[in-house]
């Protein structure tokens, strides 16, 4: 059957077919028809059967004729049937209709009970570059459907400077229902905070929603006024919800205020607030906070997330016994505790370890490097400059099956980092790994060769064969590898000419 015969068939079906045949014909006509068939589909859009009206909406979207379609599709977007509204909204979006009645229809769909239609309306309005119904849009920031809530938040942020949107954000922050005030508080413009301050401070302890209280802490923490900070600490003392306490301690923790000591010590054993409490104690840093953190680090019953936070905090404090308290945690069964210990050591590495600490740190980290590969980069920073780690790293290069660990070990053996008596003899190790399966390892090996040549001032044995291998790597698929090969060849040229 030719396209013409099919179109004729669809036209007959729209006149004489039953409900489902008329619906199918409307969709088919939209796929095969032309502009002259738009009027037929417009008539079908008034069919008493919702299935046919839905088919007409689909057909109009497929037909691709946008002229004079705004009135029909905007009417279908107000249809009693949600499937008709859904297909009409998609058809309008597909046709790129920008008419006022279509924009208004999308604005009405922001309040539709069907979340698919709320999503369609948000996507269409963002595509059109207009917010639609400002109050309805801001209300959707508290929508229970994440896909709606996230889109609405993004749009409100995009149009936040529009007067009606800004006014609605301010109103919602103060009077909104359910979860809508949470996101409104996050984006509340600074110029409105002073005017709303009395009600915000009242809600800090009086609002029944923990999520709203968390948002209030977030917003008020940025207000640099003594009475506001005092109110925050008073609210922290009175707060009983662990999630809100955790937010309080997280946001106030960096202040180092000694008023954190009491609340932090009381919440250390809570599963949710414990990590923030430990971090806050590290910020306070006085004798009492130090004693509490030491107790956490040596207590086998400390929850792993809290132990992780305590390890990081104690490392940042740099106390005299920090290394000896953190090293045993590298063998903890929980991976996040290992992470806390490594990051704690990383915080200390900048100032350098004491001579009697260096060997213990080097041995412990090299031993765990291959077993805990997610923190290779952090461990590499700690090990940089520790000559005591170099013998273990040389063994690790050929033993590990992890390219990431192999590249890190080679980088630490690089003469720009390595400092022991074995460093001048590492050249064969670098050359051997020019053929590694991993491009990152090859790059680390080339950097090691280039720096070896610069440091020793001598050409390596088998220079010509080495040049051939490096020249082949200049056509590698990765620009960083090609540049490393070129840099190594320049190092060889520089050594030859010197």
Protein Blocks (a to p, Z undefined) as FASTA:
>chain_A
ZZklmmmmmmmmmmmmcfklmmmmmmmmmmmmcfklmmmmmmmmmpfblklmmmmmmmmm
mnopaghklmmmmmmmmpfblklmmmmmmmmmmnopabfklmmmmmmmmmpfblklmmmm
mmmmmmnopgbjmklmmmmmmpfblklmmmmmmmmmmmmmpmklmmmmmmmmmmmghjlm
mmmmmmocfklmmmmmmmmmmmmmmpmblklmmmmmmmmmmpccfklmmmmmmmmmmpcb
fklmmmmmmmmmmnopaklmmmmmmmmmpmklmmmmmmmmmmnopmklmmmmmmmmmmmk
bcfklmmmmmmmmmmnopaklmmmmmmmmmpfblklmmmmmmmmmmmmmnopafklmmmm
mmmmmmmmmmmmmlmmmmmmmmgopaklmmmmmmmmmmpmcfklmmmmmmmmpmklgccf
klmmmmmmmmmmmmgfblklmmmmmmmmmmmmmmnopacehklmmmmmmmmmmmcfbfkl
mmmmmmmmmmmmmmmmZZ
